[in-house]
Amino acid sequence: MNIIRKRASVLVRALIVLIAVIIQLTAMFLIVTLLHEYATWFYLVIEVVSIAVVFLLVNDSSSFNSFWIVIILVLPVFGYCLYFMWGRKHKNSKFYKNYKRISEKGREYKVQDPAVLSELTEMHPNKAQVSRYLIHEGFPLYKNTSVKYFDVGEKKFDALFEDLEKAEKFILMEYFIVSDGEIWQKLKEILARKAAEKVEVRLLIDDFGCLVIDAEKIRHELSKLGVRVCIFSPLTKDVSRFTFNYRNHQKIAIIDGNIGYTGGTNLADEYANIIERFGHWKDTAIRMEGDGVWGLTEIFLEMWELSKGTEKLNYDKYRPTISVDAPGYVQPVADGPANNPDNPIEEMYTHLITKARDYIYFTTPYLVLDNRMSDDLCRAARSGVDVRIITPRIYDKWYVYMVNISNYGHLMENGIKIYEYVPGFIHAKNIVSDDECGVCGTINMDYRSFYLHYECGVLMTEVPAVMDIKEDFLNTMRVSQRVSLDEWRNRPIWQKCVQWVLRIFSPLL
């Protein structure tokens, strides 16, 4: 019954957009037919209002707003509807106020050790700049943390299940997609058994990501087994709520506060190549142990409180109890639509691009860039930085793949090398730069990740795992095909037309 109500709720939201389109067409019809004598003046009034809204958006200086400017000017009525649903901040909403309150509470527990920052600044003044920015945004820099990198999802799940078996105090897990299969059945058995052993077990899942399996069914089943399940932004909660487009894309697992995982893998069999959906599923993850795990734990605790709304947690009980003697520095980061237009993760990407000296490599399933990031990448390449990007050859969403391709040309014309992963679908979200810095997390290079989703990742500096990320990138590149500029220019006319249209709506894809 819940799954029926949920899908009905999704249909209602789709109908909202459909109604907005009908209103737009109706308004234009009335202007042309019934109000033809005053059509010019009527439309002029609409355009004046549109320009006023656009003026506010321009002053907001967000690259995301360029999309809304186009939509509002071209389709005033329809554009208004979409903008007020998905484009503007709902600062007076209960959800937004809770987010700000919980973020302020979280800052009390995220205190930077000045000695750690001083060490990094002395070693790498160039790289320390991005860390100082992230510290200012509430994400401390840590040392004494070991990092293990997994170049495929199956290795991550093997290690995760082994660590879960050893949990003694608590397990905190947060995932976007849950799908029934071997991975979910094994995880469910472990969580139920640990809950029976009096280990505190919490699972935070996104309602939209669990459409197939039904999040309410998961909560009902696991709650009876002693597992605390929380659903982020239930789709059936309130039809009038316009934050349904903002999803929790974070993926975190914490064991006893001392071990933490993040990366691209969800709780489904394709992420471990148990089943095949789009050829070989190439995904990555990291395992941290030591002081830096607290950064991931704190991200989870904030999202749990945001999702529950009323429950207030004692953060201190989840702190790490061990410190690992390991080289390098880690900085867990998170972001979400409540931060628009000042997004820490997007700014981190910009910092890494502009500060790269020799090379910067990216893997991403989706390449839907705004003008600012595209220009930063091109400027780096023109300055002699080796910029390479690997995207999928086999896609999961044809329309996003079309937008991916449409972005290739400008990048390649400026010297950026684009590769497509041939064996299957690459879902990995990594950065590696100058043999010094790396990022592994949930962040796609698209509007959704930078503006509409709650995301997380870890910035690593002088951590040995950075070289593992580089080696994996080069190995992946060897089984990928480089896209040529001539090939891109000679693509079919129909494809160019479709891509041009899709690019207009790329922030909503």
C-alpha positions in Angstrom: 0.0 0.0 0.0 2.9 2.4 0.9 4.6 1.9 -2.5 1.2 2.6 -4.2 0.8 5.8 -2.2 4.4 6.8 -2.9 4.2 6.3 -6.6 0.9 8.2 -6.6 2.7 11.1 -4.8 5.4 11.1 -7.5 2.7 11.3 -10.1 1.1 14.2 -8.3 4.3 16.1 -8.5 4.7 15.2 -12.2 1.2 16.6 -12.6 2.3 19.9 -11.0 4.8 20.4 -13.8 2.2 19.3 -16.4 -0.3 21.7 -15.0 2.3 24.5 -15.2 2.9 23.7 -18.9 -0.9 23.8 -19.5 -1.1 27.2 -17.7 1.6 28.6 -19.8 0.0 27.4 -23.0 -3.4 28.6 -21.8 -2.1 32.0 -20.9 -0.5 32.4 -24.4 -3.7 31.2 -26.0 -5.8 33.8 -24.1 -3.4 36.6 -24.9 -3.6 35.8 -28.6 -7.3 35.1 -28.9 -9.3 36.9 -26.2 -7.0 39.7 -25.4 -5.5 40.3 -28.8 -6.2 44.1 -28.5 -4.2 44.3 -25.4 -1.8 41.4 -26.1 1.2 43.6 -26.5 0.6 45.4 -23.2 -0.3 42.2 -21.4 2.8 40.4 -22.5 4.9 43.5 -21.8 3.7 43.4 -18.1 4.7 39.7 -17.9 8.1 40.5 -19.3 8.7 43.4 -16.9 7.9 41.1 -14.0 10.2 38.5 -15.5 13.0 41.0 -15.8 12.5 42.0 -12.2 12.9 38.4 -11.1 15.9 38.0 -13.4 17.5 41.1 -11.9 17.3 39.5 -8.5 18.8 36.3 -9.8 21.6 38.1 -11.5 22.4 39.9 -8.3 22.5 36.5 -6.6 25.5 35.7 -8.9 25.0 32.0 -8.9 25.9 30.1 -12.1 22.9 27.9 -11.4 20.6 30.9 -11.8 21.6 31.4 -15.4 19.3 28.4 -16.2 16.4 30.1 -14.4 17.0 33.3 -16.2 16.6 31.6 -19.5 13.4 29.7 -18.5 11.7 32.7 -16.9 12.4 35.0 -19.9 11.4 32.4 -22.5 8.4 30.8 -20.6 7.3 33.4 -18.0 4.3 31.5 -16.5 5.8 28.0 -16.7 9.2 29.4 -15.6 7.7 31.0 -12.5 6.1 27.7 -11.5 9.3 25.7 -11.8 11.4 28.4 -10.2 9.2 28.8 -7.1 9.1 25.0 -6.8 12.8 24.1 -7.3 14.9 27.2 -8.0 14.6 29.5 -5.0 15.5 28.9 -1.4 12.5 28.3 0.9 14.1 30.1 3.8 11.0 30.2 5.8 10.3 26.5 5.6 10.6 24.3 8.6 13.1 22.1 6.8 15.4 25.0 5.9 15.3 26.4 9.5 16.1 22.9 10.9 19.0 22.6 8.5 20.5 25.9 9.7 19.9 25.1 13.4 21.5 21.6 13.1 24.4 23.0 11.1 25.1 25.5 13.8 25.0 22.8 16.4 27.4 20.7 14.3 29.9 23.5 14.2 30.3 23.2 18.0 31.7 19.7 17.5 33.9 20.5 14.5 36.8 22.3 16.1 40.0 22.7 14.1 43.3 21.7 15.7 45.5 24.6 14.8 48.7 22.5 14.9 47.3 20.2 12.1 46.6 23.2 9.8 49.9 24.7 10.6 51.7 21.5 9.5 49.9 21.4 6.2 50.5 25.1 5.5 54.2 24.7 6.1 54.5 21.7 3.9 52.1 22.7 1.1 51.1 26.4 1.3 49.4 26.1 -2.2 47.3 23.1 -1.2 46.5 24.5 2.3 44.4 27.2 0.7 41.5 24.9 -0.1 41.7 23.3 3.4 41.5 26.7 5.0 38.4 27.5 3.0 36.8 24.2 4.0 37.6 24.8 7.6 35.9 28.2 7.4 32.8 26.4 6.0 32.8 24.0 9.0 34.9 21.0 7.9 38.0 20.5 10.0 41.3 19.0 8.7 42.5 15.8 10.4 45.7 13.8 10.5 46.4 10.4 12.2 44.1 8.7 9.8 44.8 5.7 7.5 43.0 5.4 4.2 42.5 2.4 2.0 41.2 2.8 -1.5 39.0 0.3 -3.3 39.0 0.3 -7.1 35.8 -1.7 -7.4 32.7 -2.0 -5.4 33.0 -5.7 -4.6 36.3 -5.1 -2.6 34.6 -2.4 -0.6 31.7 -4.6 0.4 34.0 -7.5 1.4 35.9 -5.1 3.7 32.7 -3.4 5.0 31.0 -6.7 5.9 34.1 -7.8 7.7 34.2 -4.6 9.7 30.5 -4.7 10.5 30.9 -8.2 12.0 33.4 -6.7 14.5 31.2 -3.8 15.6 30.8 -3.6 19.4 29.2 -0.2 20.2 27.4 1.2 17.2 26.8 1.1 13.4 25.7 4.2 11.5 24.8 3.8 7.8 23.5 6.2 5.2 22.8 5.3 1.6 20.8 6.7 -1.3 19.7 3.5 -3.1 18.7 0.2 -1.5 17.7 -2.6 -3.8 16.9 -6.2 -2.9 19.6 -8.8 -3.7 22.6 -10.5 -2.3 24.2 -7.3 -0.9 21.0 -6.2 0.9 20.1 -9.6 2.2 23.6 -10.1 3.7 23.7 -6.6 5.1 20.3 -7.0 6.6 21.3 -10.2 8.3 24.4 -8.6 9.8 22.5 -5.5 11.1 19.7 -7.6 12.6 22.3 -9.8 14.4 24.3 -6.9 15.7 21.1 -5.2 17.0 20.3 -8.5 18.8 23.8 -8.2 20.4 22.8 -4.8 21.8 24.9 -2.8 19.3 23.2 0.5 18.4 22.3 0.3 14.7 21.0 3.3 12.7 20.2 3.2 8.9 19.3 6.4 7.0 17.9 6.0 3.5 16.5 8.2 0.9 12.9 7.7 0.0 13.3 8.4 -3.7 16.3 6.1 -3.9 14.3 3.3 -2.5 11.3 3.5 -4.8 11.7 -0.1 -6.0 12.1 -1.8 -2.6 9.9 0.7 -0.6 11.6 2.5 2.2 8.5 2.1 4.5 8.8 -1.6 4.1 12.4 -1.5 5.1 11.7 0.6 8.1 8.8 -1.7 9.2 10.9 -4.9 8.8 14.1 -3.7 10.4 12.5 -1.8 13.2 11.0 -5.1 14.5 14.6 -6.5 14.5 15.9 -3.6 16.6 17.4 -1.5 13.8 16.6 2.2 13.9 15.6 3.3 10.4 15.1 6.9 9.2 13.7 7.9 5.8 15.0 11.2 4.3 12.3 13.5 2.9 9.4 11.0 2.4 7.7 11.5 -0.9 4.2 10.9 0.7 4.7 13.4 3.5 3.2 16.5 1.9 2.1 17.1 -1.6 2.6 20.9 -1.2 6.2 20.5 -0.2 8.5 21.6 -2.9 11.8 20.2 -1.5 11.0 16.7 -3.0 13.6 17.4 -5.7 16.3 17.7 -3.1 17.6 14.2 -2.4 20.1 12.7 0.0 22.8 11.2 -2.2 25.3 10.7 0.6 26.9 7.3 1.3 28.4 6.7 4.7 29.1 3.8 7.0 30.6 4.2 10.5 31.7 1.4 12.8 32.3 2.3 16.4 33.4 5.8 15.5 36.8 4.4 14.5 36.2 3.2 10.9 34.4 5.1 8.2 33.5 4.4 4.6 32.3 6.6 1.7 32.4 6.5 -2.1 30.0 5.9 -5.0 28.6 2.5 -4.1 25.0 2.1 -3.1 23.4 -1.0 -1.5 22.6 -2.9 -4.7 24.0 -5.9 -6.4 25.2 -4.1 -9.6 27.6 -2.0 -7.5 29.4 -5.3 -6.6 29.1 -6.7 -10.2 26.9 -9.6 -8.8 24.4 -8.7 -11.5 25.1 -6.9 -14.8 23.1 -3.8 -15.8 25.3 -1.8 -18.0 28.3 -4.0 -18.6 31.0 -3.9 -15.9 30.1 -1.5 -13.1 33.2 0.6 -12.2 32.9 2.2 -8.8 35.2 3.2 -6.0 35.2 3.8 -2.3 37.6 4.5 0.6 37.9 3.1 4.1 39.2 5.5 6.8 40.4 4.6 10.3 41.4 7.1 13.0 40.8 10.8 13.8 39.3 11.7 10.4 36.4 9.4 10.8 34.8 11.9 13.2 34.3 14.2 10.2 32.2 11.5 8.4 30.4 10.7 11.7 29.4 14.3 12.3 28.0 14.5 8.7 25.8 11.5 9.4 24.6 12.8 12.8 23.5 16.1 11.2 21.6 14.3 8.4 20.0 12.0 10.9 18.7 14.9 13.0 17.6 16.8 9.9 15.6 13.7 8.7 14.1 12.9 12.1 13.2 16.5 12.8 12.7 16.1 16.6 15.4 13.6 17.8 18.4 15.3 19.4 21.5 13.2 19.6 24.5 13.3 22.0 27.3 13.6 19.4 30.1 13.0 21.9 29.2 9.4 22.4 30.0 8.7 18.8 33.6 10.1 18.8 36.5 7.9 17.7 38.5 6.2 20.5 41.6 5.4 18.5 44.2 7.4 16.6 46.2 5.8 13.8 49.8 6.7 13.1 49.5 7.4 9.4 50.9 10.0 7.0 48.9 12.7 5.3 45.7 14.7 6.0 42.0 14.1 5.4 39.1 16.5 5.3 35.6 15.0 5.1 33.2 17.5 3.5 29.4 17.7 2.8 27.0 20.0 1.0 23.4 20.4 0.1 20.8 22.7 -1.6 20.3 24.7 1.6 23.7 26.2 0.9 22.8 27.6 -2.5 24.3 29.5 -4.1 27.5 29.2 -2.0 28.3 25.5 -2.2 31.4 24.3 -0.4 31.9 21.2 -2.5 31.6 23.1 -5.8 34.1 25.7 -4.4 36.5 22.8 -3.4 36.4 21.6 -7.0 37.1 25.1 -8.3 40.1 25.5 -5.9 41.6 22.1 -6.9 41.3 23.0 -10.6 42.8 26.5 -10.3 45.6 25.3 -8.0 46.7 22.3 -10.1 50.2 22.7 -11.4 51.0 19.6 -13.4 47.8 17.5 -13.8 44.3 17.0 -12.6 42.2 13.9 -13.5 38.5 13.3 -13.0 36.2 10.3 -13.2 32.5 11.0 -13.3 29.4 9.3 -14.7 27.8 12.7 -15.5 29.5 15.7 -17.0 26.9 18.5 -16.9 29.0 21.6 -16.2 28.0 25.2 -15.7 30.0 27.9 -17.5 32.2 28.8 -14.5 33.6 25.3 -13.9 33.9 24.7 -17.7 35.9 27.9 -18.0 38.1 26.9 -15.0 38.9 23.6 -16.6 39.7 25.1 -19.9 41.9 27.8 -18.4 43.8 25.2 -16.5 44.4 23.2 -19.7 45.5 26.3 -21.6 47.9 27.0 -18.8 49.7 23.7 -19.4 47.9 21.6 -16.8 47.2 18.0 -18.0 43.4 17.8 -17.6 41.7 14.4 -18.3 38.2 13.2 -17.7 36.8 9.7 -17.9 33.0 9.3 -18.4 30.9 6.2 -19.4 30.7 4.8 -22.9 27.7 2.7 -21.8 25.2 5.0 -20.1 22.4 4.5 -17.6 20.4 7.6 -18.6 20.5 8.4 -22.4 19.4 12.0 -21.9 22.3 12.7 -19.5 24.7 11.0 -21.8 23.6 13.3 -24.6 24.4 16.3 -22.4 27.7 14.7 -21.5 28.6 14.5 -25.2 27.4 18.1 -25.8 30.0 19.3 -23.3 32.9 17.5 -24.9 33.6 19.9 -27.7 34.4 23.1 -25.8 36.6 21.2 -23.4 38.5 19.4 -26.1 39.0 22.6 -28.1 40.9 23.9 -25.1 43.1 20.9 -24.7 41.2 18.7 -22.3 41.4 15.0 -23.0 38.1 13.1 -22.7 37.9 9.3 -22.4 34.9 7.0 -22.3 35.0 3.8 -20.3 34.4 1.0 -22.7 33.8 -2.1 -20.6 30.7 -0.7 -19.0 29.3 2.1 -16.8 31.8 4.1 -14.7 30.1 5.4 -11.6 33.3 6.4 -9.7 33.5 10.1 -8.5 37.2 10.8 -8.1 39.8 13.5 -8.4 43.5 13.2 -8.3 46.0 16.0 -8.8 49.8 16.6 -8.8 50.5 13.3 -6.9 49.4 15.2 -3.7 45.6 15.6 -3.5 42.7 13.3 -4.1 39.0 13.3 -3.6 36.7 10.2 -3.3 33.0 10.6 -2.5 29.5 10.8 -3.9 29.9 13.9 -6.0 29.1 13.9 -9.7 30.2 16.7 -11.9 26.7 18.0 -12.6 24.1 20.5 -11.4 22.3 17.9 -9.3 25.3 17.2 -7.2 26.4 20.8 -6.8 22.9 22.3 -6.3 20.1 19.8 -5.7 21.6 16.8 -3.8 23.1 16.4 -0.3 26.6 15.0 -1.0 29.7 14.1 0.8 33.3 13.2 0.1 36.9 13.3 1.5 39.7 15.5 0.4 43.0 13.7 0.9 46.4 15.4 0.9 49.8 13.5 1.0 47.9 10.3 1.8 49.4 7.2 0.1 45.9 6.3 -1.2 46.2 9.4 -3.5 48.7 7.4 -5.6 46.3 4.4 -5.6 43.7 6.7 -7.1 46.1 7.9 -9.8 47.2 4.3 -10.6 43.5 3.3 -10.9 42.8 6.2 -13.2 45.6 5.3 -15.5 44.5 1.7 -15.6 41.0 2.7 -16.3 42.2 5.0 -19.1 43.8 2.1 -20.8 40.5 0.3 -21.2 38.8 3.6 -22.2 38.5 5.2 -25.6 39.7 8.7 -26.2 37.1 11.0 -27.8 38.5 12.9 -30.8 37.4 16.4 -31.7 36.8 15.4 -35.3 34.5 12.6 -34.1 32.6 15.1 -31.9 32.2 17.7 -34.7 30.9 15.1 -37.2 28.2 13.6 -35.0 24.7 13.5 -36.7 22.7 16.7 -37.0 19.7 15.2 -35.2 22.0 14.4 -32.2 23.2 18.0 -32.1 19.7 19.3 -32.1 18.6 17.0 -29.3 21.7 17.9 -27.3 21.0 21.6 -27.7 17.5 21.3 -26.3 18.6 19.0 -23.5 21.3 21.4 -22.4 18.7 24.1 -21.8 17.1 21.8 -19.2 20.4 20.2 -18.0 20.0 21.5 -14.4 16.8 19.4 -14.0 18.2 16.2 -15.5 
